[in-house]
Amino acid sequence: MPRVSVIIPAYNAAALLGPTLETTLASTFRDFEIVVINDGSRDNTADVAAGYGPQVRVISQVNAGMSASRNRGVAESDSEFIALLDSDDIWHPEKLRLQMAALDARPEHGFSFTEFTSWHGEDCSAWLAATRDGRIEPSLSGWIYHKMLLTNWALPSSALFRRSLWDSLGPFLCADHQTDDWEYFVRASRESRFVKLAESMVLYRQHPASLSRKLPALNNTELMRESLIARFGLSSPDGNEVDHRELARRRHAGWCNFAGAHCSRGDVGIGMGAFWHILRQGPHRAASLKRMAKSLARRAIPNVPQN
């Protein structure tokens, strides 16, 4: 069996999947397979994936979503390590080799992730050709649960972890695509030390249409944060505790962003309810009122800046 299974959920991904597979197959680490989960696509995603030869395995299913597709891919593989990759992102050819070297050198660490670069589809040949040395970022390595509560530092397409960790944790939740991966990685950070590679190893594709998507009725990110704190507390297994000031700042920013988005381009009732929640909780009431006024003005006059 291969040492690594690369799990790629793919839904109507035919137009962008090719470069993802090509760059992954060019990895300098060779002992891996690619498992593409064709998640009920209506285009020729399965045919595109199948055209890349025996190292790419295609599994088709009724549309079930990103997290369920990742769960299916892991369940259908038996490798020692699991890597996640979205169907439109790009890996540096040294990514797998350097991550595997980092984990092989640290048997007590179960999870690796890397820095990434936001990408809009421009030519990436220079990025792919640039050398990498695999240096570690100490500030996000080791027991980092108390830091994972602040934000999801681990882009899914950069994640590589031991199957033994998966066996201990169980599958991804399938409740909300915005928070499922964060919840899983936080659980992982309670069970295992992490190691982060400091250099960018992933091009994270940005889509212009993403800002126009329908806004959720619930602030799932902040609700998930509170759920994680209620379940696991504020301290890492080694005793390091969350930065309370930074946690308060991120909570406030998360609620302001949610409320402001609804007031400016979503459901005003939801937005105003969220601002009322912020004002009742405090602190930063003056900043919250200013953000509310700007958001409402932007709804009437779209060119008004948010901040």
N, C-alpha and C positions, 0 to 999 in steps of 0.2 A: 504494500500500500504506500501511497505517497506520504511524505512527512507533513505536507500542508495541503489543505483543501481551501481554495479560494471561492467563497460563496457570493454569487452575483444575482440578486433579484432583478428581473427585467420585465417591465410592463410597457408595451408599445415602444420599445427601445431600439428598433431596427436602424434608425437614422444615426444613432450615436454609439451603438454598442461596438462597432468594428474597431475604432481606435482604442477603446478600452481593452478589448481582447488582444489586439496586436501588441500594445505596449506591455501588457501583463505577460504574454508569451515570450517577450524579449528579456524577461528577468534573468539576471546573472545567477540567481539561485534556481536550480532546475528540478528539484524533487517536489513537484507540486502538481495538482490537478485543478481545473477550473470547473465549478458546478454552476451552471446557469439555470436559474429557476424561472421559466417562462410563465409569468403570473397572469394567465388569461389574456395575453396580448391579442389584439385584433389586427396587427400588422404581421410582417414576416420575421419577427424577432427570433423565433426558433430556427428558421432556416439560416439566418445570418450566423447565429451561434454555431450551428451544426457544420457550417462551412469551414470552421477553423481546425478541424481534425480531431483525432482521438484524445488529445489532452483536454478537450472541452467536452464535458458531459452536459446534456440538456435534459431537464425534467420539466414537463409541462403540467400545469394544474389550473383549476378554476381560479379566477381572480380572488386573492385572499389578503393582499396587502404586503407591505414591505417586511414587517416583523414576522408574519406567518411564513413568508417565503424564506427568510433567513433560517427560521426554525426547521423548515422542510429540508433546506440544503444541508444543514448540519446533521440532521437525522439520517440523510441519505449518504453520508460520508463516514469514514472511519479513520481519518488521519490523526496524527499526534497533535497537530496544530491546526487552528482555524483562522483564516483571514477573511475579513469582510471587504467588499468592494461594491460601490454603486455602479450602475450600468453606464454612466456617462462620465465618470472620473478617470483620471490617468495616474498610473504609478511610475515613479522613477525606476529604472532598471535595477538599481542597487537596493531598493526598499526591502524586499524579502530577505536578501542575503544578510544585510546589516541587522535587521530585526532578529533574525534567527541566531546570528552570532551573539547578540546582546542577551537573548534568553538562554542560549546554551551556556553562556558564561555565568549566568545567574539562575541556577536551578530553583532558588527560593522565590523567584519572581514569576508570576503566571501570565502577565499581560504586558504587551508593548503597544505604544502608539507613537506617532511622529508629528512633527510640524507639517503644515500644509500651506498651500498658496491658493487664494481665490483666483478663478480663471474664467475668462469669457469666450474661450474658444480660439484665441489668437495662436499664431505659430508658437510651438513649444519646443522646437528642436534644440535650442540652446539650453533650455532647462533640462531636457533629457540627457544632453551630452555632458553637462557639468558634473564634476567628480563629487563624491560624498565620502566623508571619513567616519560616519557612524558615531559621532560624539554624543554623549548623553547630556540631557538637561536635568541637573540635580534637583532643581526646584519643583519639578513635576515627576519625580521618580521616588520610589519607596512607597511608604504608606501614605496615600494622598486622598483618602476619603474626605477629610476635612476641607480639602480644596475642591474636590468634585461636587460638594454641596453648593459651591458658588456658581459654577457653570460647567457645562460638558466640555472639558478641554480636549476630549478624544473624538476627533472626526471618525465616524464609522469606517470610512474607506481607509483609514490609517491603522485600524485595529488588527492585532495579531495576538492570539492567546492559546493557551494549552487546552486541549480537550478535557483534561482532568479538571480544569476550572469550570468548564461548561457542565461537566457531569455533576459537579457539586452545586452549581447555581440553578440548573434547569433552564428552560427556554426564555426567550424574550416575551414580555407582555405584548399583547396585540390590541391595546386599548386606544392608543393615540400615536400616530406616526411622528409627532413632534417631540414626544417625551419617552417613547419606548426604549430607545437606545441609551439615553441618559440614565434612565432607571436601571437598565441592565449593567451599565458600566459602574454606577454607584454601588450596586450589589457586589460587583466584582472587586471593587476597591475595599470592601469590608473583608473580603476573603483572601486577598492576595496583594503583594507588592506590585507596583507598576514600574515600568522603565520607559522613559520617553526619549526618542532620538530628536536632537535639537534642530536638525536640518529638514527642510521641506522635502517630503518624499511623495506627496500627493498633490495633483492639481484638482481642485474642488470646483467643478463646473457651476457657474452661476447662470440662472435663466432669467431674462428680462421679464417674463410673464409672472414670476413668482410673487411680485408685489401686488398683483391684481387678484390673487386668489381670495376666495371668500374667507372672511375672518371668523375664527371660532367663537362660539357664544360664551365659552368658559376660558379663563386664563389658565390653560392646562399646565403651562410651565411653572407658574408660581404655586399652583395647587399641588403639583408633583413635588416641588421643593419642600413644601410643608409636610407632605406625606412621608418623604424620605427622612426628614428630621424627626418626625414622630416615631418612625420605625427604628431608626438607628442612632439617634442622638446627634451630638455636635462634635464628637471626638473620634479620631482615628484609632485603630487598634493599638498603636504605639503611644497613645496619650496626647498627641498633638490636637489642639482644639481649633475650631473654625475661627477666623478673624471676624469678630462680631460686628465691628464697624463696616467692614466690607460686605458682610452678609446683609446688614441693614440697607446699605447703599444699593445693592443689587436687587433686593426685594422692592425697594421704592422705584427703581428704574424699571423693573419688570412690570409693575402695576401701572406706572405712568405710560409706558410704551403700549400696553394693552388698551388702556382707557383712551389714550390719544388717538390710536389707530381707529377705534370705533367712532370716536367723536368726529374725526376728520373724514372718514370714508366708509364707515360701517353703520352699526346700529347705535344711534345717539343715546337711546335709553340704556343700553348696556354700558356704553362709555361713561355716561354721567353716573350710573350706579357704581362703576369702578372708581371714578374720581371721588365719590362720596366715601367709599371704603378707605381710600388713601387719606382723605382729610380727617376721617375719624381716627385712623390709626396713628397719623403723624409719623415721623417728624417732617420737616421740609414743607410746611403748608404753603408758604409763599411761593416756592418753586412749583408746587403742584397746581396752585391756582393759575400761575402764569402759563404752565403747560396746557391746562384746560382751556384757557382763553385762546391760546394760539391754535389749538386743535379745532375749536369751534369756528374760529376765523378762517382756518384753512378749508373747512367744509364750504363756507360761503365764497371764499376767494382762494382757489386751489394753489396759487403761487406763494402763499404765506408760508415762511419756513417753520418747521416744527420746533426747532430749538433756539 
